């Protein structure tokens, strides 16, 4: 295993600190995965094996946790992950048109990342803001009452990384 693929001291310390709050280290599995993702942007197979070892879990057990949660990324994602809510409320209020506009402006489809690595576009089942649908989320920021006319303004907040289409 390459040195670049194993946990660094800071990640290890944060994971062990989180695990210390529980009688069973494996109870900190989601938190440990989030720690790795905070530092690396995603959770590779090699890093997952290292985390599993720290938590006294098999890699398969931890992978089951990682793949259950749709906000644990098991492959590289862009600097800005745009989560497109596709709940019934958002769908009824035009989420498909918004997603199509985003895809057009960024030049990518759902599950894809722009060539420059700045954006990844992902669907998500629900963002819990049905009364303000349709909604998008980037990082920790929730965007409510989104419509097609707001897409260019929305993207400008994250830089001019898309092509004019």
LINCORKA-V435453 format. One record per residue. RES is the residue in one small letter. SS is DSSP state (H for helix, E for strand, - for the rest). OMEGA is omega in radians with two decimals (none if undefined). Layout:
res: [RES;RES]
ss: [SS;SS]
omega: [OMEGA;OMEGA]
//
This chain:
res: [x;x;x;x;x;x;x;x;x;x;x;x;x;x;x;x;x;x;x;x;x;x;x;x;x;x;x;x;x;x;x;x;x;x;x;x;x;x;x;x;x;x;x;x;x;x;x;x;x;x;x;x;x;x;x;x;x;x;x;x;x;x;x;x;x;x;x;x;x;x;x;x;x;x;x;x;x;x;x;x;x;x;x;x;x;x;x;x;x;x;x;x;x;x;x;x;x;x;x;x;x;x;x;x;x;x;x;x;x;x;x;x;x;x;x;x;x;x;x;x;x;x;x;x;x;x;x;x;x;x;x;x;x;x;x;x;x;x;x;x;x;x;x;x;x;x;x;x;x;x;x;x;x;x;x;x;x;x;x;x;x;x;x;x;x]
ss: [-;-;H;H;H;-;-;-;H;H;H;H;H;H;H;H;H;H;H;-;-;-;-;-;H;H;H;H;H;H;H;H;H;H;H;H;H;H;H;H;-;-;-;-;H;H;H;H;H;H;H;H;H;H;-;-;-;-;H;H;H;H;H;H;H;H;H;H;-;-;-;-;-;-;-;-;-;-;-;E;E;E;E;E;E;-;-;H;H;H;H;H;-;-;H;H;H;H;H;H;H;H;H;H;H;H;-;-;-;-;-;-;E;-;-;-;-;-;E;E;E;E;E;E;-;-;-;-;-;H;H;H;-;-;-;E;E;E;-;-;E;E;E;-;-;-;-;H;H;H;H;H;H;H;H;H;-;-;-;-;-;-;-;-;-]
omega: [-3.14;3.14;-3.10;-3.06;3.12;-3.12;3.06;-3.07;-3.11;3.12;3.14;-3.13;-3.14;-3.14;3.13;3.08;3.11;-3.12;-3.14;3.13;-3.05;3.09;3.12;-3.06;-3.09;3.11;3.13;-3.03;-3.14;3.13;3.12;3.10;3.11;3.11;3.13;-3.12;3.10;-3.10;-2.98;-3.13;-3.14;-3.08;3.13;3.10;-3.10;3.13;3.10;3.11;3.12;3.13;3.13;3.11;3.11;-3.05;-3.12;3.10;2.99;3.08;3.12;3.10;-3.13;3.08;3.07;3.09;-3.08;-3.09;3.07;-3.09;-3.05;3.08;2.95;-3.05;-3.11;2.99;-3.09;3.08;3.14;3.11;3.11;3.09;3.13;3.13;-3.13;-3.14;3.09;3.06;-3.14;-3.13;-3.13;3.13;-3.12;-3.08;2.97;-3.13;3.13;3.13;3.13;3.12;3.11;3.12;3.08;3.13;3.14;-3.09;-3.10;-3.11;3.13;3.04;3.09;3.14;-3.11;3.14;3.11;-3.10;-3.13;3.10;-3.08;-3.03;2.93;-3.10;-3.09;3.01;3.04;-3.02;-3.12;3.07;3.03;3.13;-3.05;3.13;3.14;-3.09;-0.08;-3.08;3.03;3.05;3.03;-3.05;3.12;-3.09;3.10;3.10;-3.04;3.10;-3.10;2.99;-3.05;-3.09;-3.12;-3.05;-3.13;3.09;3.12;-3.11;3.13;3.09;-3.08;3.07;-3.08;-3.06;-3.12;3.12;3.06;-3.11;none]
//
